[in-house]
Amino acid sequence: MRADFLERFGFFSQEGLLDPEECASLREEMAGAAAKVSTVAEGDTADEVDEGQRSSKWAQVSDETRARLQERLLSLKPMLAEHFGQEFSGCQPAQFLIYREGDFFGAHHDTTDDHEAADFVRERRVSVVLFVNGGSEEPAPGSFGGGALTFYGLMGEGGQSVGLPVDAEPGLAVAFLSETLHGVSPVTHGQRFTVVTWFH
């Protein structure tokens, strides 16, 4: 479904945060960059590898690209403050994520009030996902299949019985409260590129 549909549930969306040329350039850099296995936020280190819960890679983009995207994400701060009725001091360092065929992220929350969790996890208040490419039913250059960002519990269901997926569009940013239960379904073809951060 379109991201703007989720606004009725309190979500924020911004189309065109990156233009098509910027998305294409970033996809190319991420695809060619060195990558390491993504971790999950567990325990006081928040750097556990759990392939049963998450399978994706962190692309090690250049410092210049990292700084440019961090600035672009920070440009959302006044709009997010108004939308969510909160003040933010900033956002955490962006992660550049690649999901290849079969990769996924099980349903999870981005924050917790568990005092044993790492400080940077507990301080997350609003999560932002920036799509660098879009989805397609059939394999096509620069796109991916599956890999839906899906939110749970929005229709009054307590668990994962009802999920609302978002249609990925290049340059689209989606923001939501970090306590929201969400996940990424397995990618069926192509590579899914996203940039994520958390405002605090």
N, C-alpha and C positions, 0 to 999 in steps of 0.2 A: 504494500500500500504506500501511497505517497506520504512523505514525511510531514507535510502540513496537516494531514489527518490527525496525527498524534498531538497536535497543538491543543486539541480539546481535552487531552489528558495532562496538560501542563508542560509539554515538551516545547523546545525551541528549535527552529530550523532556519538555516540561512543558505540559500542557493548561491552558487558562483563565488564562494570564498576563494577558490582558485579558478582561473579561466582554463579553457581547454588546452592551450599551449603549455601552461604551467603544470597541469595534470600530466600531460604526455611526457614532459621533461622529467618530472619527479618519478613517474613510473619507470622510466628508463634508468635513472640513477639508482632507484631502489632495487631493481631487478639485477643490476650489475654490481651492487655493493656486497661487501662481506656481511655475513649474517650469523646471528647466534640464536640458540633456542630460547623461546619466550618462557617466562616463569609465571608462577601464580603467587598471589599474596597470602602466604601462610606463615604463621608463627611470627617471631619478632624480627626475622630477617627479610621476609616477604620476597624471597628469591628461590623458592623451591621449584624444581622441574617436576611436573606431574602430567605425563603424557596421557593419562586417563581423563584428565580434566581440560587440558589445553594442548593444542598442537599448532604452532605457528613459529615464525622467525622474526627477530628484530633486525632490521636492516641498518647497517652502520653508515649512514649518509655523511657527507662532508660537513665540516663545522659551519661553512657558509650557508648550506641548505638548512641545517638545523636552526641556525639563528634566524634565517628568513621566515621559516615556517612558525617558529616560536612567536615572532613578532606578529605574524598574520593571525595566529590564534588569540594572542593577547588583545588584538583589535576588537574581539568580541566582548571583552570584559564589561564595558558600559551597557551593552544591550542585554547581556546575561544578568547583570545586577538589577536592571529594571524589570526584566521578565520574571526572575525568580524572587525578587524582593529581598535580595541579599547583597552585602558588600563583599568584594573579594580583594585579597591582597595581591593575587597573581595566579599563575598556573604552574603546574609541575612540568619538568622537561618532557617534551613531546617524544612519543615512541612511534617509530616508523615500522609498521607491521605488514608482513607478507604471509598470506594464507595460500598454500599451494593445494593441489588436488588431495582431498582427504583430510585437510586440516580443519580444525574447528575450535570452539571455546564453549565448554559446557555452561549451563546457567549459573550465574554468579552475581554477587554484589561487588561494587568497586570500593566500598568503604565498610567500616564496622565500628561498633563502639566497644569492642573487646580490648580491654586495657593491655593485653599481652601482644596485640598486633603492633606492627611498626608505626611510628608516628606519622609518616607520610601517607600511610593508608588511612589512618583514622581521621586525618585532616581533610580528606577529599569531600567536597560538597556537591559539585556539579561536574559531570563527565561530558567530554566532547569527542565525537567521532567525525573525522573528516574523510570522506570517500575520495579516493584518487582515481578510481575507475568505476564503471557501472556493470550491472549484471546483464546476462543474456541467456535465453533458453538454449540456444545452440552455440557451439564454440565460434568465437569471432575474435579477431585481433584486438588486444587491449581490454578485453572484457573477461568476465568470469561467470560460472554457473554455481548455484547453491550459495553458500556463504552468507545467508541472510542474517542481518542484525535483527534479533527477535526479542521482544519485550513481553514479560509475563506479569500476570496479576492485575492488568489494567482494567479488565472487564469485571472486576470483583471476585475473580477466582484466586484462591490463596496460593496455589501451587503452579505447576508448569502445564496444566491441562489445556490452557488457552494461551496461545502466543500470537502476537501481532508483529509481523515482519515489516521492515522498512525497505522500500525500493531504493537501491543504491544508484546514485547519479554522480558523475565526476564533478568535484568541486562543492558538493553538498556537505554542510556541517549540521550535525544533529546533537543537541545538548539535552541532558536529562539529569535529574537528581541521582547522585552516585549510589544511593541506597536502592535504586530500582533494579529488580531482578531482570537480567538479560543474558543473552548468549549469542553465539555465531554458529549457524548450522554448517555441516561439512561442505566444503567446496567440491563441486562435481567436475568442473573443468576450468582451465585457465588459472590465473593467479589473481587474488584479491589484494589490493593495496589500500591501506588506510593509515591515517595519522591520528593518534589519540593523545589526549591530555586530560588533566583534572584541575579544576579551579578550586581554590581554598581561601 
